Amino acid sequence: MRRWLAALAVVTLGWAASPGAVPVYDGVGIPDDPYRYLDTTPAASEAQQALQVGHDSSAALSVRTGETGPQFLLDAGAGALKAVRAGFTTVTVTPVATGVAPTQGTLDGVVYRVEATGGVTISATAQGFVFLRAAVMTKPDPVIAHRDTPTSPWTALPTSRPGRDVLSVPFRALGDYVVVRRPGSKPLSAGGLSTTRLLLLAVGVLILLSVTVFALRRPQVDQA
């Protein structure tokens, strides 16, 4: 019984002292790359995919940048694209300079430009999503903003958060996408122990020590 109590105390204290889960993308123990910008080494990467497209049909689309995990991911089902003439198109995702800054908040990370060759447009019934990693996750959550051209105004889109630092919007248009921090938002702690967690840890330690000492000092009943 005493051994079980000691083991329980060690496991519980270890869990409480842990600053949080390690962010993973491609498997347990493989953390995300540090966020890459245009001027870092390595720099933010681009990606492209060639696919067949017709007047009312296209192949499935999955374009992701080369980071672990990807800073930009476009995933769309068959039929998301359409063209006047059937043929092949190349969808390219490129990190670009900001240009006109968003008015909805503070720029967070890299602007990604989505382009397609051959006069391709997005189908009104497209089933797909754009995913972006936030450079610095904040509370409240950032949002994704979009503009049709480099000189168009930015529009904040209804944004969901499917991952710890991953944001998502439906894929409805080509153009530029970027993460924007909302006014007054605060960065979330990337690691370490917060004051609240330290207090909880201290209380837990006292409770565990009290229970363990009580159990160890309790007289043993002679089973003989």
Number of C-alpha atoms within 10 A of each C-alpha: 8 10 9 9 15 15 12 14 18 12 10 15 16 11 12 17 15 13 14 13 8 13 17 15 15 11 8 9 10 13 14 16 14 10 20 17 18 15 8 9 8 11 13 23 19 19 17 18 14 15 15 16 25 18 15 14 16 22 18 17 20 17 21 23 19 14 19 15 22 20 26 31 20 21 18 20 15 14 22 24 29 23 22 13 13 15 13 17 22 16 21 18 25 19 24 16 13 15 9 11 12 20 15 15 18 16 20 19 23 25 23 25 22 20 19 19 13 15 11 21 17 16 19 12 10 18 17 19 16 20 25 27 24 25 19 17 21 17 12 14 19 26 24 25 24 23 19 16 12 15 9 12 15 21 15 19 14 11 17 16 16 10 11 12 16 20 22 23 21 18 18 17 18 19 17 23 27 25 29 23 25 19 12 11 15 14 13 12 13 10 11 12 16 11 9 9 15 14 12 13 19 15 12 16 16 11 12 19 14 12 13 17 12 11 14 15 8 9 8 8 6 5 4 3
